[in-house]
Each structure stands twice: as structure tokens, then as C-alpha cells.
Amino acid sequence: MISFEEHTELHPGARVVLGMSGGVDSSVAARLLMDAGLEVIGVTCVFVDDDASRKAIEDARCVAEMLGIQHEVKDCTAAFSCQVIDAFVSEYAVGRTPSPCVVCNRTCKIPALIEAADSLGCDFVATGHYANVVCRRDRFAIAHAAYEPKDQSYMLALLAQDQLKRLLLPLGAFEEGKTAVRALAREWGLPVASKSDSQDICFIHGSHLDFLADRGLAEEPGRIVSLDGRVLGRHEGLHRYTIGQRKGLNIGGAPEPYYVVEKRPHANELVVAFASEAMIGSAHVSHMVWQSVAPEEIARRCDEQGSFPCSVKLRYRQAAVPCRLVLGVPGSVRVVLDSPQATTAPGQYAVFYDEGVVIGGGVIEQTMRD
């Protein structure tokens, strides 16, 4: 399952730091790396000091002991609090909807593993993500996992070249995804073979609204308005609502359901519309990180209209859809969708693909209905 072709410096006997979360994915990844002839050191990064983290450390330690590999614990709580948790709260405070896992992988998790690798004399790092690393025209990029329903390429789309060139993803080639991984874990007698999957946001246990309230995000009720400015009701605080939300708006009397399509923090207004009005045709994306294709190559390959055909995911759980990418000022692009799509929230990430390989990704700043 380990490809030596994408990494010319990878060879049997190479030393690898593996991020061990205490779950079945990273545990199976450890055994796969060992079977490929690599020397593995398990590192459990502690992002939040809680019972779940302590259980993860113990589970990872048990697996490492069974496999006969070195296991280390790395305290990442300070960096995680600053880079991920503070950013999460700040984004909600200004009416945006963040993707903390995308941020964590780029700014916290992968950097922490690389730092550990450097201190332990390891050239490579690995994780249990379901995706692949490929090399195209001397550039590294994330590619789809073989098992599409489990694909996590979106979550790794903001990794930079210096991070990608050291990254190994041994689970990406499994065509049966988690089913095959759990089967191997049982076959190998790993003690975490039946352990349930972790939750999406590791630092929130319970309601994210309670979490935000505990961090001082106050309730500020305001108006619910239509696209043409009619006042339809009252909201209980913009952070309580998500773009695309239909239920819980408490707006009666309409011939069809309303959907949340916009938040206006400056006016403290929640904007709603009918489904036919809630579709978008384009979006502005900033803070682009380029993987398989550099922006200079995009510019050379644009068509007569100045656009580059590709596909895009506007949210994690969405299939990639055809679009055209138009370069803007350095670090920004405009994505023009081939067909209207359900609106998505500013603060989420747009990830661009070319035949299943990540071109790059950035944060959605604004969506347009044109």
C-alpha cells in the first residue's frame, strides 16, 4: 500500500513519524508502514487536555507496545488553542462558518508532526487520512482516496509543498475503505479494531452553541429579512444559524420553506430566500494554496475567456462539480459554476480538482447568485 514512486527519497529503512490518534485508522497505518520496511515512531499529538485525549494516548500507547514501536506524546495545546480554537470562535463572531479540521491540518497537526520528525531524525511523516499523495510535474498534491465515500482530500487541500513532500498516506489506496481497514485490524489483533470513529470537531463535546457561549459569544437577536428587504421575523443571534439551514427559523405563512442564504453582521440581519432563490452561480475565494498546479501555469492554460476548467467542492460533504477558475489578484480566484449550486457559507473552503487531484484551495469570502 506504500508507494515509493512518488517520493524519490523514500526507501526501505526510512524513518517515519506517524500521527497516532489512538484510533483504528492510524493503528492500521502503523502496521502498513512497518510491513513496507519503514522504521515507525508513533507520536500522539495532544490538542486538548481532556478525558478523550488521555484515552487516545493510552490506546495509542497500547498499540505501539503491541507493534513494538517507539511512542511519544507531544503537547500541542497552546498552538491548537491559538491557531484553531481562537480562530473558530472569531469566525463565528463575524458571521462566518469555519472549517476547523482544514485549519488544524495545515497550521497545527502536520506542522507538529514535522517538528517531531525533525527532532527524532525522521525524514517523513504519516497520518491515517483517506487520501493519496501524488507528484505531478515536480509538484506534490493530494489526490482522491481509492474509496470515494471515505475520501478526505478536502481536509488536506491547504497543505503546502514543503509539507506534502514529506507526507505519507498509507490508507488512501484501500478500495474498500474503512471496511478493509477494520478487517485488517481484527486480523492483526489490534486492540482498537472495534473502537468507534472520532467526532468531527474534537474540541467540542456537546453543543457548539454552548461552546461559543462559554467563550463569550453573546446572543444578539435581530431581524430576519427576505432578499428584497421585507422583515419576516426575529433571529436569536447570527451564530445560531447556518447557511442553507431550513428548520428552526420560525417563519410561518409562506407557500414554501425559507432557507438561510446570507448573514449580515454589520446590520445583524439574517437573510432568507426560497429554494429557487438560494442557488449561487459563483464565489470569490481568497488565501489560495496551490498544490498540483502553480498559478503561473493556470494563467498559461486559461481559455480565450481567461478561465481554467476544473471541478470544485464548496463544502466537505459535497461531490465536486464542474466549474471555471478565474485568477484574480495574487492569492485570490473567482469560481464560476457551470450550473447553479446550493449556497454555501463564507468561511468554508473551496477545493479545486483536476481529475481527482487537488489543484489548490482557499477560503470562500463571498458567494454570488449571478
NUBA-452521 format. One record per residue (C-alpha): residue number from 1; chain; y, z, x. Coordinates in steps of 0.25 Angstrom, whole numbers, plus 5000, padded with zeros to 4 digits. Layout:
<pts>
<pt seq="NUM" mol="A" yy="Y" zz="Z" xx="X"/>
...
</pts>
This chain:
<pts>
<pt seq="1" mol="A" yy="5000" zz="5000" xx="5000"/>
<pt seq="2" mol="A" yy="5009" zz="5001" xx="5012"/>
<pt seq="3" mol="A" yy="5016" zz="4988" xx="5017"/>
<pt seq="4" mol="A" yy="5018" zz="4987" xx="5032"/>
<pt seq="5" mol="A" yy="5025" zz="4973" xx="5030"/>
<pt seq="6" mol="A" yy="5038" zz="4978" xx="5024"/>
<pt seq="7" mol="A" yy="5040" zz="4988" xx="5035"/>
<pt seq="8" mol="A" yy="5038" zz="4981" xx="5049"/>
<pt seq="9" mol="A" yy="5039" zz="4995" xx="5056"/>
<pt seq="10" mol="A" yy="5029" zz="5001" xx="5047"/>
<pt seq="11" mol="A" yy="5015" zz="5003" xx="5053"/>
<pt seq="12" mol="A" yy="5003" zz="5012" xx="5052"/>
<pt seq="13" mol="A" yy="5006" zz="5025" xx="5058"/>
<pt seq="14" mol="A" yy="5021" zz="5025" xx="5054"/>
<pt seq="15" mol="A" yy="5027" zz="5038" xx="5049"/>
<pt seq="16" mol="A" yy="5032" zz="5039" xx="5035"/>
<pt seq="17" mol="A" yy="5039" zz="5049" xx="5027"/>
<pt seq="18" mol="A" yy="5034" zz="5049" xx="5013"/>
<pt seq="19" mol="A" yy="5043" zz="5056" xx="5002"/>
<pt seq="20" mol="A" yy="5032" zz="5065" xx="4995"/>
<pt seq="21" mol="A" yy="5037" zz="5070" xx="4981"/>
<pt seq="22" mol="A" yy="5024" zz="5077" xx="4978"/>
<pt seq="23" mol="A" yy="5020" zz="5066" xx="4968"/>
<pt seq="24" mol="A" yy="5009" zz="5057" xx="4967"/>
<pt seq="25" mol="A" yy="5017" zz="5044" xx="4972"/>
<pt seq="26" mol="A" yy="5021" zz="5050" xx="4985"/>
<pt seq="27" mol="A" yy="5008" zz="5056" xx="4988"/>
<pt seq="28" mol="A" yy="5000" zz="5043" xx="4986"/>
<pt seq="29" mol="A" yy="5011" zz="5036" xx="4994"/>
<pt seq="30" mol="A" yy="5008" zz="5046" xx="5006"/>
<pt seq="31" mol="A" yy="4993" zz="5043" xx="5006"/>
<pt seq="32" mol="A" yy="4996" zz="5028" xx="5005"/>
<pt seq="33" mol="A" yy="5005" zz="5029" xx="5017"/>
<pt seq="34" mol="A" yy="4995" zz="5036" xx="5025"/>
<pt seq="35" mol="A" yy="4984" zz="5026" xx="5021"/>
<pt seq="36" mol="A" yy="4993" zz="5015" xx="5027"/>
<pt seq="37" mol="A" yy="4993" zz="5023" xx="5040"/>
<pt seq="38" mol="A" yy="5006" zz="5029" xx="5040"/>
<pt seq="39" mol="A" yy="5010" zz="5043" xx="5044"/>
<pt seq="40" mol="A" yy="5016" zz="5050" xx="5032"/>
<pt seq="41" mol="A" yy="5025" zz="5062" xx="5031"/>
<pt seq="42" mol="A" yy="5027" zz="5067" xx="5017"/>
<pt seq="43" mol="A" yy="5041" zz="5072" xx="5014"/>
<pt seq="44" mol="A" yy="5045" zz="5079" xx="5001"/>
<pt seq="45" mol="A" yy="5060" zz="5078" xx="4999"/>
<pt seq="46" mol="A" yy="5065" zz="5089" xx="4990"/>
<pt seq="47" mol="A" yy="5077" zz="5085" xx="4982"/>
<pt seq="48" mol="A" yy="5078" zz="5096" xx="4972"/>
<pt seq="49" mol="A" yy="5073" zz="5111" xx="4975"/>
<pt seq="50" mol="A" yy="5065" zz="5113" xx="4962"/>
<pt seq="51" mol="A" yy="5051" zz="5116" xx="4958"/>
<pt seq="52" mol="A" yy="5048" zz="5102" xx="4957"/>
<pt seq="53" mol="A" yy="5052" zz="5099" xx="4971"/>
<pt seq="54" mol="A" yy="5044" zz="5111" xx="4976"/>
<pt seq="55" mol="A" yy="5031" zz="5106" xx="4969"/>
<pt seq="56" mol="A" yy="5034" zz="5092" xx="4975"/>
<pt seq="57" mol="A" yy="5034" zz="5098" xx="4989"/>
<pt seq="58" mol="A" yy="5021" zz="5105" xx="4986"/>
<pt seq="59" mol="A" yy="5014" zz="5093" xx="4980"/>
<pt seq="60" mol="A" yy="5019" zz="5084" xx="4992"/>
<pt seq="61" mol="A" yy="5014" zz="5095" xx="5002"/>
<pt seq="62" mol="A" yy="5000" zz="5095" xx="4996"/>
<pt seq="63" mol="A" yy="4999" zz="5080" xx="4996"/>
<pt seq="64" mol="A" yy="5004" zz="5079" xx="5010"/>
<pt seq="65" mol="A" yy="4994" zz="5090" xx="5015"/>
<pt seq="66" mol="A" yy="4982" zz="5083" xx="5008"/>
<pt seq="67" mol="A" yy="4986" zz="5070" xx="5015"/>
<pt seq="68" mol="A" yy="4988" zz="5076" xx="5028"/>
<pt seq="69" mol="A" yy="5003" zz="5072" xx="5030"/>
<pt seq="70" mol="A" yy="5015" zz="5080" xx="5034"/>
<pt seq="71" mol="A" yy="5024" zz="5084" xx="5023"/>
<pt seq="72" mol="A" yy="5039" zz="5088" xx="5024"/>
<pt seq="73" mol="A" yy="5049" zz="5093" xx="5014"/>
<pt seq="74" mol="A" yy="5063" zz="5088" xx="5014"/>
<pt seq="75" mol="A" yy="5075" zz="5095" xx="5007"/>
<pt seq="76" mol="A" yy="5084" zz="5084" xx="5001"/>
<pt seq="77" mol="A" yy="5090" zz="5093" xx="4990"/>
<pt seq="78" mol="A" yy="5104" zz="5093" xx="4996"/>
<pt seq="79" mol="A" yy="5104" zz="5077" xx="4997"/>
<pt seq="80" mol="A" yy="5098" zz="5076" xx="4984"/>
<pt seq="81" mol="A" yy="5108" zz="5085" xx="4977"/>
<pt seq="82" mol="A" yy="5119" zz="5077" xx="4982"/>
<pt seq="83" mol="A" yy="5114" zz="5063" xx="4982"/>
<pt seq="84" mol="A" yy="5106" zz="5063" xx="4969"/>
<pt seq="85" mol="A" yy="5109" zz="5075" xx="4960"/>
<pt seq="86" mol="A" yy="5124" zz="5075" xx="4962"/>
<pt seq="87" mol="A" yy="5125" zz="5060" xx="4960"/>
<pt seq="88" mol="A" yy="5117" zz="5061" xx="4948"/>
<pt seq="89" mol="A" yy="5126" zz="5071" xx="4941"/>
<pt seq="90" mol="A" yy="5138" zz="5064" xx="4946"/>
<pt seq="91" mol="A" yy="5134" zz="5051" xx="4940"/>
<pt seq="92" mol="A" yy="5131" zz="5057" xx="4926"/>
<pt seq="93" mol="A" yy="5145" zz="5064" xx="4927"/>
<pt seq="94" mol="A" yy="5151" zz="5050" xx="4927"/>
<pt seq="95" mol="A" yy="5143" zz="5044" xx="4916"/>
<pt seq="96" mol="A" yy="5133" zz="5037" xx="4925"/>
<pt seq="97" mol="A" yy="5117" zz="5038" xx="4925"/>
<pt seq="98" mol="A" yy="5112" zz="5039" xx="4939"/>
<pt seq="99" mol="A" yy="5098" zz="5036" xx="4945"/>
<pt seq="100" mol="A" yy="5095" zz="5048" xx="4954"/>
<pt seq="101" mol="A" yy="5082" zz="5043" xx="4959"/>
<pt seq="102" mol="A" yy="5088" zz="5030" xx="4965"/>
<pt seq="103" mol="A" yy="5099" zz="5038" xx="4971"/>
<pt seq="104" mol="A" yy="5089" zz="5048" xx="4977"/>
<pt seq="105" mol="A" yy="5080" zz="5037" xx="4983"/>
<pt seq="106" mol="A" yy="5092" zz="5031" xx="4991"/>
<pt seq="107" mol="A" yy="5100" zz="5043" xx="4995"/>
<pt seq="108" mol="A" yy="5090" zz="5055" xx="4995"/>
<pt seq="109" mol="A" yy="5075" zz="5052" xx="4995"/>
<pt seq="110" mol="A" yy="5074" zz="5041" xx="5004"/>
<pt seq="111" mol="A" yy="5085" zz="5046" xx="5014"/>
<pt seq="112" mol="A" yy="5078" zz="5059" xx="5014"/>
<pt seq="113" mol="A" yy="5064" zz="5053" xx="5017"/>
<pt seq="114" mol="A" yy="5070" zz="5044" xx="5028"/>
<pt seq="115" mol="A" yy="5077" zz="5057" xx="5034"/>
<pt seq="116" mol="A" yy="5063" zz="5064" xx="5034"/>
<pt seq="117" mol="A" yy="5057" zz="5051" xx="5041"/>
<pt seq="118" mol="A" yy="5067" zz="5051" xx="5052"/>
<pt seq="119" mol="A" yy="5065" zz="5066" xx="5055"/>
<pt seq="120" mol="A" yy="5050" zz="5065" xx="5055"/>
<pt seq="121" mol="A" yy="5049" zz="5052" xx="5063"/>
<pt seq="122" mol="A" yy="5045" zz="5043" xx="5052"/>
<pt seq="123" mol="A" yy="5049" zz="5028" xx="5050"/>
<pt seq="124" mol="A" yy="5046" zz="5027" xx="5035"/>
<pt seq="125" mol="A" yy="5048" zz="5034" xx="5022"/>
<pt seq="126" mol="A" yy="5040" zz="5032" xx="5009"/>
<pt seq="127" mol="A" yy="5040" zz="5036" xx="4995"/>
<pt seq="128" mol="A" yy="5031" zz="5035" xx="4983"/>
<pt seq="129" mol="A" yy="5040" zz="5026" xx="4975"/>
<pt seq="130" mol="A" yy="5034" zz="5014" xx="4968"/>
<pt seq="131" mol="A" yy="5041" zz="5002" xx="4975"/>
<pt seq="132" mol="A" yy="5040" zz="4994" xx="4987"/>
<pt seq="133" mol="A" yy="5048" zz="4991" xx="5000"/>
<pt seq="134" mol="A" yy="5049" zz="4976" xx="5004"/>
<pt seq="135" mol="A" yy="5056" zz="4969" xx="5015"/>
<pt seq="136" mol="A" yy="5064" zz="4956" xx="5011"/>
<pt seq="137" mol="A" yy="5072" zz="4948" xx="5021"/>
<pt seq="138" mol="A" yy="5072" zz="4960" xx="5031"/>
<pt seq="139" mol="A" yy="5077" zz="4969" xx="5019"/>
<pt seq="140" mol="A" yy="5069" zz="4981" xx="5013"/>
<pt seq="141" mol="A" yy="5069" zz="4982" xx="4998"/>
<pt seq="142" mol="A" yy="5062" zz="4990" xx="4987"/>
<pt seq="143" mol="A" yy="5052" zz="4981" xx="4978"/>
<pt seq="144" mol="A" yy="5045" zz="4984" xx="4965"/>
<pt seq="145" mol="A" yy="5033" zz="4992" xx="4965"/>
<pt seq="146" mol="A" yy="5020" zz="4985" xx="4962"/>
<pt seq="147" mol="A" yy="5018" zz="4993" xx="4949"/>
<pt seq="148" mol="A" yy="5031" zz="4989" xx="4942"/>
<pt seq="149" mol="A" yy="5031" zz="5000" xx="4931"/>
<pt seq="150" mol="A" yy="5032" zz="5011" xx="4942"/>
<pt seq="151" mol="A" yy="5042" zz="5003" xx="4951"/>
<pt seq="152" mol="A" yy="5053" zz="5012" xx="4958"/>
<pt seq="153" mol="A" yy="5060" zz="5001" xx="4965"/>
<pt seq="154" mol="A" yy="5073" zz="5004" xx="4957"/>
<pt seq="155" mol="A" yy="5073" zz="5018" xx="4963"/>
<pt seq="156" mol="A" yy="5073" zz="5013" xx="4977"/>
<pt seq="157" mol="A" yy="5083" zz="5002" xx="4976"/>
<pt seq="158" mol="A" yy="5094" zz="5008" xx="4983"/>
<pt seq="159" mol="A" yy="5087" zz="5011" xx="4996"/>
<pt seq="160" mol="A" yy="5094" zz="5005" xx="5008"/>
<pt seq="161" mol="A" yy="5087" zz="4996" xx="5019"/>
<pt seq="162" mol="A" yy="5086" zz="5008" xx="5029"/>
<pt seq="163" mol="A" yy="5079" zz="5016" xx="5018"/>
<pt seq="164" mol="A" yy="5070" zz="5004" xx="5013"/>
<pt seq="165" mol="A" yy="5065" zz="5000" xx="5027"/>
<pt seq="166" mol="A" yy="5059" zz="5014" xx="5029"/>
<pt seq="167" mol="A" yy="5053" zz="5015" xx="5015"/>
<pt seq="168" mol="A" yy="5038" zz="5014" xx="5011"/>
<pt seq="169" mol="A" yy="5033" zz="5014" xx="4997"/>
<pt seq="170" mol="A" yy="5018" zz="5014" xx="4996"/>
<pt seq="171" mol="A" yy="5017" zz="5015" xx="4981"/>
<pt seq="172" mol="A" yy="5024" zz="5002" xx="4978"/>
<pt seq="173" mol="A" yy="5012" zz="4993" xx="4979"/>
<pt seq="174" mol="A" yy="5004" zz="5000" xx="4969"/>
<pt seq="175" mol="A" yy="5001" zz="4990" xx="4958"/>
<pt seq="176" mol="A" yy="4997" zz="5001" xx="4948"/>
<pt seq="177" mol="A" yy="5008" zz="5011" xx="4952"/>
<pt seq="178" mol="A" yy="5006" zz="5026" xx="4948"/>
<pt seq="179" mol="A" yy="4992" zz="5024" xx="4943"/>
<pt seq="180" mol="A" yy="4987" zz="5019" xx="4956"/>
<pt seq="181" mol="A" yy="4995" zz="5030" xx="4964"/>
<pt seq="182" mol="A" yy="4989" zz="5041" xx="4955"/>
<pt seq="183" mol="A" yy="4975" zz="5035" xx="4957"/>
<pt seq="184" mol="A" yy="4977" zz="5036" xx="4972"/>
<pt seq="185" mol="A" yy="4982" zz="5050" xx="4971"/>
<pt seq="186" mol="A" yy="4970" zz="5054" xx="4963"/>
<pt seq="187" mol="A" yy="4960" zz="5046" xx="4973"/>
<pt seq="188" mol="A" yy="4966" zz="5053" xx="4985"/>
<pt seq="189" mol="A" yy="4966" zz="5067" xx="4978"/>
<pt seq="190" mol="A" yy="4981" zz="5069" xx="4980"/>
<pt seq="191" mol="A" yy="4985" zz="5082" xx="4973"/>
<pt seq="192" mol="A" yy="4997" zz="5075" xx="4965"/>
<pt seq="193" mol="A" yy="4989" zz="5064" xx="4959"/>
<pt seq="194" mol="A" yy="4992" zz="5069" xx="4945"/>
<pt seq="195" mol="A" yy="5006" zz="5074" xx="4947"/>
<pt seq="196" mol="A" yy="5016" zz="5069" xx="4937"/>
<pt seq="197" mol="A" yy="5027" zz="5060" xx="4941"/>
<pt seq="198" mol="A" yy="5040" zz="5066" xx="4944"/>
<pt seq="199" mol="A" yy="5052" zz="5065" xx="4935"/>
<pt seq="200" mol="A" yy="5063" zz="5055" xx="4936"/>
<pt seq="201" mol="A" yy="5074" zz="5064" xx="4941"/>
<pt seq="202" mol="A" yy="5069" zz="5074" xx="4950"/>
<pt seq="203" mol="A" yy="5080" zz="5084" xx="4950"/>
<pt seq="204" mol="A" yy="5081" zz="5085" xx="4934"/>
<pt seq="205" mol="A" yy="5071" zz="5094" xx="4927"/>
<pt seq="206" mol="A" yy="5075" zz="5092" xx="4912"/>
<pt seq="207" mol="A" yy="5087" zz="5086" xx="4906"/>
<pt seq="208" mol="A" yy="5096" zz="5078" xx="4915"/>
<pt seq="209" mol="A" yy="5108" zz="5083" xx="4906"/>
<pt seq="210" mol="A" yy="5105" zz="5097" xx="4909"/>
<pt seq="211" mol="A" yy="5104" zz="5094" xx="4924"/>
<pt seq="212" mol="A" yy="5118" zz="5087" xx="4923"/>
<pt seq="213" mol="A" yy="5124" zz="5099" xx="4915"/>
<pt seq="214" mol="A" yy="5119" zz="5109" xx="4925"/>
<pt seq="215" mol="A" yy="5127" zz="5101" xx="4935"/>
<pt seq="216" mol="A" yy="5140" zz="5102" xx="4927"/>
<pt seq="217" mol="A" yy="5140" zz="5089" xx="4920"/>
<pt seq="218" mol="A" yy="5147" zz="5093" xx="4907"/>
<pt seq="219" mol="A" yy="5146" zz="5088" xx="4893"/>
<pt seq="220" mol="A" yy="5158" zz="5079" xx="4889"/>
<pt seq="221" mol="A" yy="5156" zz="5074" xx="4875"/>
<pt seq="222" mol="A" yy="5163" zz="5061" xx="4872"/>
<pt seq="223" mol="A" yy="5163" zz="5049" xx="4863"/>
<pt seq="224" mol="A" yy="5152" zz="5039" xx="4861"/>
<pt seq="225" mol="A" yy="5158" zz="5025" xx="4859"/>
<pt seq="226" mol="A" yy="5154" zz="5011" xx="4856"/>
<pt seq="227" mol="A" yy="5157" zz="4999" xx="4865"/>
<pt seq="228" mol="A" yy="5169" zz="4996" xx="4856"/>
<pt seq="229" mol="A" yy="5174" zz="5010" xx="4857"/>
<pt seq="230" mol="A" yy="5170" zz="5016" xx="4844"/>
<pt seq="231" mol="A" yy="5167" zz="5031" xx="4844"/>
<pt seq="232" mol="A" yy="5153" zz="5033" xx="4839"/>
<pt seq="233" mol="A" yy="5150" zz="5047" xx="4843"/>
<pt seq="234" mol="A" yy="5151" zz="5058" xx="4854"/>
<pt seq="235" mol="A" yy="5142" zz="5060" xx="4866"/>
<pt seq="236" mol="A" yy="5139" zz="5073" xx="4873"/>
<pt seq="237" mol="A" yy="5142" zz="5069" xx="4887"/>
<pt seq="238" mol="A" yy="5140" zz="5055" xx="4894"/>
<pt seq="239" mol="A" yy="5130" zz="5061" xx="4904"/>
<pt seq="240" mol="A" yy="5120" zz="5063" xx="4892"/>
<pt seq="241" mol="A" yy="5119" zz="5049" xx="4889"/>
<pt seq="242" mol="A" yy="5112" zz="5037" xx="4896"/>
<pt seq="243" mol="A" yy="5116" zz="5022" xx="4896"/>
<pt seq="244" mol="A" yy="5106" zz="5015" xx="4886"/>
<pt seq="245" mol="A" yy="5104" zz="5028" xx="4878"/>
<pt seq="246" mol="A" yy="5102" zz="5027" xx="4863"/>
<pt seq="247" mol="A" yy="5097" zz="5040" xx="4858"/>
<pt seq="248" mol="A" yy="5105" zz="5053" xx="4857"/>
<pt seq="249" mol="A" yy="5119" zz="5046" xx="4854"/>
<pt seq="250" mol="A" yy="5120" zz="5052" xx="4840"/>
<pt seq="251" mol="A" yy="5127" zz="5040" xx="4835"/>
<pt seq="252" mol="A" yy="5123" zz="5037" xx="4821"/>
<pt seq="253" mol="A" yy="5126" zz="5026" xx="4811"/>
<pt seq="254" mol="A" yy="5124" zz="5013" xx="4820"/>
<pt seq="255" mol="A" yy="5115" zz="5002" xx="4816"/>
<pt seq="256" mol="A" yy="5108" zz="5002" xx="4829"/>
<pt seq="257" mol="A" yy="5107" zz="5012" xx="4841"/>
<pt seq="258" mol="A" yy="5118" zz="5014" xx="4851"/>
<pt seq="259" mol="A" yy="5115" zz="5014" xx="4866"/>
<pt seq="260" mol="A" yy="5124" zz="5021" xx="4877"/>
<pt seq="261" mol="A" yy="5130" zz="5009" xx="4885"/>
<pt seq="262" mol="A" yy="5141" zz="5016" xx="4893"/>
<pt seq="263" mol="A" yy="5147" zz="5029" xx="4897"/>
<pt seq="264" mol="A" yy="5162" zz="5030" xx="4899"/>
<pt seq="265" mol="A" yy="5164" zz="5043" xx="4907"/>
<pt seq="266" mol="A" yy="5180" zz="5041" xx="4908"/>
<pt seq="267" mol="A" yy="5180" zz="5041" xx="4893"/>
<pt seq="268" mol="A" yy="5168" zz="5050" xx="4891"/>
<pt seq="269" mol="A" yy="5162" zz="5039" xx="4881"/>
<pt seq="270" mol="A" yy="5148" zz="5035" xx="4879"/>
<pt seq="271" mol="A" yy="5147" zz="5020" xx="4875"/>
<pt seq="272" mol="A" yy="5136" zz="5016" xx="4866"/>
<pt seq="273" mol="A" yy="5132" zz="5002" xx="4860"/>
<pt seq="274" mol="A" yy="5121" zz="4995" xx="4852"/>
<pt seq="275" mol="A" yy="5109" zz="4989" xx="4860"/>
<pt seq="276" mol="A" yy="5115" zz="4975" xx="4859"/>
<pt seq="277" mol="A" yy="5128" zz="4980" xx="4866"/>
<pt seq="278" mol="A" yy="5121" zz="4989" xx="4876"/>
<pt seq="279" mol="A" yy="5116" zz="4978" xx="4885"/>
<pt seq="280" mol="A" yy="5122" zz="4974" xx="4898"/>
<pt seq="281" mol="A" yy="5123" zz="4961" xx="4906"/>
<pt seq="282" mol="A" yy="5128" zz="4966" xx="4920"/>
<pt seq="283" mol="A" yy="5131" zz="4978" xx="4928"/>
<pt seq="284" mol="A" yy="5139" zz="4982" xx="4940"/>
<pt seq="285" mol="A" yy="5131" zz="4988" xx="4952"/>
<pt seq="286" mol="A" yy="5136" zz="4996" xx="4964"/>
<pt seq="287" mol="A" yy="5131" zz="5003" xx="4976"/>
<pt seq="288" mol="A" yy="5121" zz="4992" xx="4979"/>
<pt seq="289" mol="A" yy="5110" zz="4994" xx="4989"/>
<pt seq="290" mol="A" yy="5103" zz="4981" xx="4993"/>
<pt seq="291" mol="A" yy="5089" zz="4980" xx="4997"/>
<pt seq="292" mol="A" yy="5081" zz="4967" xx="4998"/>
<pt seq="293" mol="A" yy="5094" zz="4958" xx="4998"/>
<pt seq="294" mol="A" yy="5107" zz="4961" xx="5005"/>
<pt seq="295" mol="A" yy="5120" zz="4958" xx="4997"/>
<pt seq="296" mol="A" yy="5123" zz="4946" xx="5006"/>
<pt seq="297" mol="A" yy="5110" zz="4939" xx="5003"/>
<pt seq="298" mol="A" yy="5113" zz="4942" xx="4988"/>
<pt seq="299" mol="A" yy="5126" zz="4935" xx="4990"/>
<pt seq="300" mol="A" yy="5119" zz="4923" xx="4997"/>
<pt seq="301" mol="A" yy="5109" zz="4921" xx="4986"/>
<pt seq="302" mol="A" yy="5118" zz="4922" xx="4974"/>
<pt seq="303" mol="A" yy="5118" zz="4910" xx="4964"/>
<pt seq="304" mol="A" yy="5130" zz="4902" xx="4960"/>
<pt seq="305" mol="A" yy="5135" zz="4913" xx="4951"/>
<pt seq="306" mol="A" yy="5135" zz="4923" xx="4962"/>
<pt seq="307" mol="A" yy="5123" zz="4931" xx="4957"/>
<pt seq="308" mol="A" yy="5109" zz="4934" xx="4962"/>
<pt seq="309" mol="A" yy="5098" zz="4934" xx="4952"/>
<pt seq="310" mol="A" yy="5089" zz="4946" xx="4953"/>
<pt seq="311" mol="A" yy="5084" zz="4957" xx="4943"/>
<pt seq="312" mol="A" yy="5089" zz="4971" xx="4941"/>
<pt seq="313" mol="A" yy="5085" zz="4985" xx="4936"/>
<pt seq="314" mol="A" yy="5096" zz="4992" xx="4929"/>
<pt seq="315" mol="A" yy="5088" zz="5005" xx="4928"/>
<pt seq="316" mol="A" yy="5075" zz="5010" xx="4933"/>
<pt seq="317" mol="A" yy="5066" zz="5009" xx="4921"/>
<pt seq="318" mol="A" yy="5071" zz="4994" xx="4919"/>
<pt seq="319" mol="A" yy="5064" zz="4981" xx="4923"/>
<pt seq="320" mol="A" yy="5072" zz="4973" xx="4932"/>
<pt seq="321" mol="A" yy="5080" zz="4962" xx="4924"/>
<pt seq="322" mol="A" yy="5086" zz="4948" xx="4929"/>
<pt seq="323" mol="A" yy="5100" zz="4949" xx="4934"/>
<pt seq="324" mol="A" yy="5110" zz="4943" xx="4943"/>
<pt seq="325" mol="A" yy="5116" zz="4951" xx="4954"/>
<pt seq="326" mol="A" yy="5131" zz="4948" xx="4958"/>
<pt seq="327" mol="A" yy="5137" zz="4954" xx="4970"/>
<pt seq="328" mol="A" yy="5150" zz="4962" xx="4969"/>
<pt seq="329" mol="A" yy="5158" zz="4970" xx="4979"/>
<pt seq="330" mol="A" yy="5149" zz="4975" xx="4990"/>
<pt seq="331" mol="A" yy="5139" zz="4985" xx="4985"/>
<pt seq="332" mol="A" yy="5140" zz="4980" xx="4970"/>
<pt seq="333" mol="A" yy="5134" zz="4970" xx="4961"/>
<pt seq="334" mol="A" yy="5134" zz="4965" xx="4947"/>
<pt seq="335" mol="A" yy="5121" zz="4963" xx="4940"/>
<pt seq="336" mol="A" yy="5121" zz="4952" xx="4929"/>
<pt seq="337" mol="A" yy="5109" zz="4954" xx="4920"/>
<pt seq="338" mol="A" yy="5102" zz="4941" xx="4915"/>
<pt seq="339" mol="A" yy="5100" zz="4947" xx="4902"/>
<pt seq="340" mol="A" yy="5107" zz="4959" xx="4895"/>
<pt seq="341" mol="A" yy="5100" zz="4973" xx="4898"/>
<pt seq="342" mol="A" yy="5101" zz="4987" xx="4892"/>
<pt seq="343" mol="A" yy="5113" zz="4994" xx="4899"/>
<pt seq="344" mol="A" yy="5111" zz="5004" xx="4910"/>
<pt seq="345" mol="A" yy="5119" zz="5016" xx="4915"/>
<pt seq="346" mol="A" yy="5129" zz="5015" xx="4927"/>
<pt seq="347" mol="A" yy="5123" zz="5024" xx="4938"/>
<pt seq="348" mol="A" yy="5109" zz="5017" xx="4937"/>
<pt seq="349" mol="A" yy="5105" zz="5007" xx="4947"/>
<pt seq="350" mol="A" yy="5103" zz="4992" xx="4946"/>
<pt seq="351" mol="A" yy="5092" zz="4988" xx="4955"/>
<pt seq="352" mol="A" yy="5091" zz="4973" xx="4958"/>
<pt seq="353" mol="A" yy="5077" zz="4966" xx="4961"/>
<pt seq="354" mol="A" yy="5073" zz="4952" xx="4967"/>
<pt seq="355" mol="A" yy="5058" zz="4950" xx="4963"/>
<pt seq="356" mol="A" yy="5055" zz="4965" xx="4963"/>
<pt seq="357" mol="A" yy="5062" zz="4968" xx="4976"/>
<pt seq="358" mol="A" yy="5075" zz="4977" xx="4976"/>
<pt seq="359" mol="A" yy="5088" zz="4969" xx="4979"/>
<pt seq="360" mol="A" yy="5096" zz="4981" xx="4978"/>
<pt seq="361" mol="A" yy="5102" zz="4991" xx="4968"/>
<pt seq="362" mol="A" yy="5115" zz="4998" xx="4965"/>
<pt seq="363" mol="A" yy="5121" zz="5007" xx="4954"/>
<pt seq="364" mol="A" yy="5125" zz="5002" xx="4941"/>
<pt seq="365" mol="A" yy="5140" zz="5004" xx="4939"/>
<pt seq="366" mol="A" yy="5143" zz="4997" xx="4926"/>
<pt seq="367" mol="A" yy="5135" zz="4989" xx="4916"/>
<pt seq="368" mol="A" yy="5142" zz="4977" xx="4908"/>
<pt seq="369" mol="A" yy="5138" zz="4971" xx="4895"/>
<pt seq="370" mol="A" yy="5142" zz="4957" xx="4899"/>
</pts>
